[in-house]
């Protein structure tokens, strides 16, 4: 299970990123497509780390909403 951030991009696509995995970003025309794509990106990212015998970061969930 990984925390992701989903937001609308400037080009009309949805952008989604996984903060605990630096550079793990994807997008999609719809929210569902973006989420499907980030799942694949996360899986590939983790497999690459494992193939290189690197530590896979453990997820840390802490979410806050700030009203300004």
C-alpha positions as CSV (number, residue, x, y, z in Angstrom):
1,X,0.0,0.0,0.0
2,X,1.4,3.4,-1.0
3,X,0.2,6.9,-0.5
4,X,-0.2,8.9,-3.7
5,X,-1.2,12.5,-4.4
6,X,-3.6,13.1,-7.3
7,X,-4.2,16.5,-8.8
8,X,-5.3,18.1,-12.2
9,X,-2.4,19.1,-14.4
10,X,-2.2,22.1,-16.6
11,X,-2.8,20.1,-19.8
12,X,-6.1,18.6,-18.6
13,X,-4.6,15.3,-17.6
14,X,-4.6,14.0,-14.0
15,X,-1.1,13.9,-12.4
16,X,-0.4,11.4,-9.7
17,X,2.8,10.9,-7.7
18,X,4.1,8.7,-4.9
19,X,6.0,11.0,-2.4
20,X,7.9,8.2,-0.7
21,X,9.4,7.1,-4.0
22,X,11.2,10.2,-5.4
23,X,10.5,10.8,-9.1
24,X,7.7,8.2,-9.2
25,X,5.1,10.2,-11.2
26,X,2.5,9.3,-13.7
27,X,-0.6,10.8,-15.4
28,X,-3.8,9.8,-17.1
29,X,-6.7,11.4,-19.0
30,X,-9.0,10.4,-16.1
31,X,-8.5,9.8,-12.4
32,X,-9.0,6.1,-12.8
33,X,-6.4,6.0,-15.7
34,X,-3.9,8.0,-13.6
35,X,-4.3,5.7,-10.6
36,X,-3.9,2.6,-12.8
37,X,-0.8,4.1,-14.3
38,X,0.8,5.0,-11.0
39,X,0.2,1.4,-9.7
40,X,2.3,0.2,-12.6
41,X,4.9,2.9,-12.0
42,X,5.2,2.0,-8.3
43,X,5.5,-1.7,-9.1
44,X,8.3,-1.0,-11.7
45,X,10.1,1.4,-9.3
46,X,10.1,-1.2,-6.4
47,X,11.2,-4.0,-8.7
48,X,14.1,-1.8,-9.9
49,X,15.2,-1.1,-6.3
50,X,15.0,-4.8,-5.5
51,X,17.0,-5.8,-8.6
52,X,19.7,-3.3,-7.6
53,X,19.6,-4.6,-4.0
54,X,18.6,-1.2,-2.7
55,X,16.3,-0.5,0.3
56,X,12.6,-0.2,-0.6
57,X,11.3,2.8,1.5
58,X,8.6,1.9,4.0
59,X,5.4,3.9,3.7
60,X,4.7,6.5,6.3
61,X,1.1,7.9,6.3
62,X,0.5,11.3,7.8
63,X,-2.0,13.5,6.0
64,X,-2.9,17.0,7.0
65,X,-5.2,19.5,5.3
66,X,-4.5,23.1,5.9
67,X,-7.2,25.7,5.4
68,X,-5.9,29.1,4.3
